[in-house]
Amino acid sequence: MARERYLVGVSEEELRPDPPPPPPTPKGKWQNFWFYHKWHVVIGVAVLFVAGVLIGQTVSRSDPDYRLAIATDTYISDTAVAMLEQELSAVGKDLNGDGQVLVQVESLYISDGANQSQLEIANQTKLMAYLAASDPLLWAMTPSNYEGLLTQTDNNDLFEVLDLQAAGVSEDGRYWNWKDSPLLQKEEMEGVPEDLYFGVRTVDADREKLVRTQEECMELLRAYITGVPLENAE
């Protein structure tokens, strides 16, 4: 009786349950998915795009024939680094047989101040790691960096003897100061240290792979000092 009292005035049609919704169409399914997951899709596509670009750059990038590290207490612009890479590449040899000569130059800016930035601290760590690993073997350093590192080595053997008589070569023959280099006169090189000591790290004679790399770096540096490309010297 109580139920009938509550249903007074309610028709049978109103009491019938709603029919089940029709199955969603493909368009409806997509609209529902996009409504709830569009940002997941956008982020996922962006991540895949960035990953694809990085992978593409890695695959297409050629390995360098030579590597040079520069330790300075002043910042060197990317433009100046690129110009030095071009000059060195112009006198080098295609060591890996990929059809081009590529010299990779890495600038490690480390100031003399006590309050170093995070980048400078990272560069300092990288500098010591490179020296410990003897990789790379070709270096350019400002006098302060050279003299500071020289005190940490025995018998003044930070750099190998160049065995070359030329302007700018030090009295002991272990480095070449590029202060008279024509490259320094170009506008793009403004701010680059006038005094940079170029040299090749010493290595143990029993480390055959390093000895071969040392010889290749020494050839490149001599070619750069004399201005005679290695391909023409053969």
VEXDREN-2710 file (C-alpha; in Angstrom, 1 decimal):
% VEXDREN-2710
k/r/px/py/pz
1/MET/0.0/0.0/0.0
2/ALA/2.8/2.4/0.8
3/ARG/4.3/1.9/-2.6
4/GLU/1.0/2.5/-4.4
5/ARG/0.6/5.6/-2.4
6/TYR/3.9/7.0/-3.5
7/LEU/3.2/6.1/-7.2
8/VAL/-0.2/7.9/-7.4
9/GLY/-0.2/10.0/-10.6
10/VAL/2.8/8.3/-12.1
11/SER/2.2/6.6/-15.5
12/GLU/3.6/3.3/-16.5
13/GLU/5.7/4.9/-19.2
14/GLU/7.5/6.9/-16.5
15/LEU/8.2/3.8/-14.5
16/ARG/9.8/2.0/-17.4
17/PRO/13.6/2.0/-17.2
18/ASP/15.6/4.0/-19.6
19/PRO/16.7/2.0/-22.7
20/PRO/20.4/1.2/-22.7
21/PRO/22.5/3.8/-24.6
22/PRO/23.4/2.8/-28.2
23/PRO/26.9/1.4/-28.6
24/PRO/29.4/4.3/-29.2
25/THR/30.4/5.0/-32.7
26/PRO/34.1/5.2/-33.6
27/LYS/33.8/8.9/-33.7
28/GLY/32.2/8.9/-30.2
29/LYS/34.9/6.7/-28.9
30/TRP/37.7/9.0/-30.2
31/GLN/35.9/12.1/-28.8
32/ASN/35.7/10.4/-25.4
33/PHE/39.3/9.3/-25.5
34/TRP/40.5/12.7/-26.6
35/PHE/38.5/14.5/-23.9
36/TYR/40.2/12.5/-21.1
37/HIS/43.6/11.8/-22.6
38/LYS/44.5/14.6/-25.0
39/TRP/47.3/16.0/-22.8
40/HIS/48.8/12.6/-22.4
41/VAL/48.9/12.3/-26.2
42/VAL/50.4/15.7/-26.7
43/ILE/53.1/15.1/-24.1
44/GLY/53.8/11.7/-25.5
45/VAL/54.1/13.0/-29.1
46/ALA/56.4/15.8/-27.9
47/VAL/58.7/13.3/-26.1
48/LEU/58.9/11.1/-29.1
49/PHE/59.7/14.0/-31.3
50/VAL/62.5/15.2/-29.1
51/ALA/63.9/11.7/-28.8
52/GLY/63.7/11.3/-32.6
53/VAL/65.7/14.5/-33.1
54/LEU/68.4/13.5/-30.6
55/ILE/68.7/10.0/-32.1
56/GLY/68.9/11.5/-35.6
57/GLN/71.6/13.9/-34.6
58/THR/73.6/11.1/-32.9
59/VAL/73.3/8.8/-36.0
60/SER/74.1/11.6/-38.5
61/ARG/76.9/13.1/-36.5
62/SER/80.4/12.0/-37.6
63/ASP/83.1/11.0/-35.1
64/PRO/85.9/13.6/-35.0
65/ASP/89.3/12.8/-36.3
66/TYR/90.9/14.9/-33.6
67/ARG/89.9/16.3/-30.3
68/LEU/91.2/19.5/-28.7
69/ALA/90.4/20.8/-25.2
70/ILE/91.0/24.4/-24.3
71/ALA/91.4/25.4/-20.7
72/THR/91.1/29.2/-20.2
73/ASP/90.2/31.6/-17.4
74/THR/88.1/33.7/-19.9
75/TYR/85.0/32.7/-21.9
76/ILE/85.4/31.8/-25.5
77/SER/82.4/32.2/-27.8
78/ASP/81.0/29.3/-29.8
79/THR/81.8/31.3/-33.0
80/ALA/85.5/31.5/-32.0
81/VAL/85.5/27.8/-31.2
82/ALA/84.0/27.0/-34.6
83/MET/86.6/29.1/-36.4
84/LEU/89.4/27.3/-34.7
85/GLU/87.8/24.0/-35.6
86/GLN/87.7/25.0/-39.2
87/GLU/91.3/26.1/-39.3
88/LEU/92.6/22.9/-37.7
89/SER/90.4/20.8/-39.9
90/ALA/91.9/22.5/-43.0
91/VAL/95.4/21.1/-42.2
92/GLY/94.4/17.7/-40.8
93/LYS/93.8/14.2/-42.3
94/ASP/90.8/12.0/-42.6
95/LEU/91.8/9.5/-39.9
96/ASN/88.5/7.5/-39.7
97/GLY/87.8/7.3/-43.5
98/ASP/84.4/9.0/-43.4
99/GLY/85.4/11.4/-46.3
100/GLN/85.9/14.5/-44.2
101/VAL/88.4/16.0/-41.7
102/LEU/86.7/17.0/-38.5
103/VAL/88.4/18.5/-35.4
104/GLN/86.2/18.8/-32.3
105/VAL/87.2/21.7/-30.0
106/GLU/85.8/21.8/-26.4
107/SER/86.3/25.0/-24.4
108/LEU/86.6/24.6/-20.6
109/TYR/86.1/28.0/-19.0
110/ILE/87.5/28.1/-15.5
111/SER/88.0/31.5/-13.8
112/ASP/90.6/32.2/-11.1
113/GLY/88.0/33.5/-8.7
114/ALA/86.9/31.8/-5.5
115/ASN/83.2/32.0/-6.2
116/GLN/83.0/29.7/-9.2
117/SER/79.7/29.0/-11.0
118/GLN/78.3/25.6/-11.4
119/LEU/79.5/25.5/-15.0
120/GLU/83.1/26.3/-13.9
121/ILE/83.0/23.7/-11.2
122/ALA/81.8/21.1/-13.8
123/ASN/84.5/22.2/-16.2
124/GLN/87.2/21.9/-13.5
125/THR/86.0/18.4/-12.8
126/LYS/86.0/17.6/-16.5
127/LEU/89.5/19.0/-16.9
128/MET/90.9/16.7/-14.2
129/ALA/89.0/13.7/-15.5
130/TYR/90.4/14.4/-19.1
131/LEU/93.9/14.7/-17.8
132/ALA/93.7/11.6/-15.7
133/ALA/92.2/9.6/-18.7
134/SER/94.7/11.1/-21.2
135/ASP/91.8/11.9/-23.4
136/PRO/92.0/14.1/-25.3
137/LEU/95.7/14.4/-25.9
138/LEU/95.7/17.7/-27.8
139/TRP/95.4/20.8/-25.5
140/ALA/95.5/24.6/-25.5
141/MET/95.9/26.4/-22.1
142/THR/96.4/29.9/-20.9
143/PRO/99.7/30.4/-19.1
144/SER/98.1/30.3/-15.6
145/ASN/96.4/27.0/-16.3
146/TYR/99.5/25.5/-17.8
147/GLU/101.8/26.6/-14.9
148/GLY/99.2/25.5/-12.4
149/LEU/99.0/22.0/-13.9
150/LEU/102.7/21.8/-14.4
151/THR/103.3/21.9/-10.7
152/GLN/101.2/18.7/-10.4
153/THR/103.3/16.7/-12.8
154/ASP/106.9/15.3/-12.5
155/ASN/109.8/16.4/-14.5
156/ASN/107.9/19.1/-16.3
157/ASP/106.3/16.4/-18.6
158/LEU/102.8/17.7/-19.0
159/PHE/103.4/18.1/-22.8
160/GLU/105.6/16.1/-25.2
161/VAL/108.4/17.8/-26.9
162/LEU/107.2/19.2/-30.3
163/ASP/110.5/18.6/-32.0
164/LEU/109.9/21.7/-34.2
165/GLN/111.8/25.0/-34.7
166/ALA/109.3/27.7/-35.2
167/ALA/108.2/31.1/-33.9
168/GLY/106.2/30.8/-30.7
169/VAL/107.7/27.4/-29.7
170/SER/108.9/27.5/-26.1
171/GLU/112.5/27.2/-25.1
172/ASP/112.0/23.6/-23.9
173/GLY/110.1/22.8/-27.0
174/ARG/107.0/21.5/-25.2
175/TYR/104.4/24.0/-26.3
176/TRP/103.6/26.6/-29.0
177/ASN/102.2/30.0/-28.1
178/TRP/99.7/31.2/-30.7
179/LYS/99.9/34.9/-29.9
180/ASP/101.1/35.8/-33.4
181/SER/98.4/33.6/-35.1
182/PRO/96.6/35.5/-37.9
183/LEU/93.3/34.0/-36.6
184/LEU/93.6/36.2/-33.5
185/GLN/93.3/39.3/-35.7
186/LYS/89.8/38.4/-36.9
187/GLU/86.9/40.3/-35.3
188/GLU/85.1/37.1/-34.3
189/MET/88.1/36.2/-32.0
190/GLU/87.6/39.2/-29.8
191/GLY/88.0/38.2/-26.1
192/VAL/90.0/35.1/-26.9
193/PRO/93.2/34.9/-24.9
194/GLU/96.2/36.3/-26.8
195/ASP/98.5/33.8/-25.0
196/LEU/97.5/30.1/-25.5
197/TYR/99.9/27.3/-25.1
198/PHE/99.2/24.5/-27.5
199/GLY/100.7/21.1/-26.8
200/VAL/100.3/17.3/-26.8
201/ARG/100.1/15.3/-23.7
202/THR/102.9/12.9/-22.8
203/VAL/101.9/9.2/-22.6
204/ASP/103.5/6.0/-21.5
205/ALA/105.4/4.3/-24.3
206/ASP/103.7/0.9/-23.6
207/ARG/100.2/2.3/-24.3
208/GLU/100.2/1.7/-28.0
209/LYS/96.8/3.1/-28.9
210/LEU/97.6/6.3/-27.0
211/VAL/101.0/6.6/-28.6
212/ARG/99.4/6.4/-32.0
213/THR/96.9/9.1/-31.1
214/GLN/99.7/11.2/-29.7
215/GLU/101.5/11.0/-33.0
216/GLU/98.4/12.0/-34.9
217/CYS/97.8/15.0/-32.7
218/MET/101.5/16.0/-32.9
219/GLU/101.3/15.9/-36.7
220/LEU/98.2/18.1/-36.7
221/LEU/99.7/20.6/-34.3
222/ARG/102.9/20.8/-36.4
223/ALA/100.9/21.2/-39.6
224/TYR/98.9/24.1/-37.9
225/ILE/102.1/25.8/-36.7
226/THR/103.8/25.6/-40.1
227/GLY/100.7/26.1/-42.2
228/VAL/101.4/23.0/-44.3
229/PRO/98.3/20.7/-44.5
230/LEU/99.1/17.1/-43.9
231/GLU/97.6/15.9/-47.2
232/ASN/100.0/18.2/-49.0
233/ALA/103.0/17.1/-47.0
234/GLU/102.6/13.5/-48.1
END
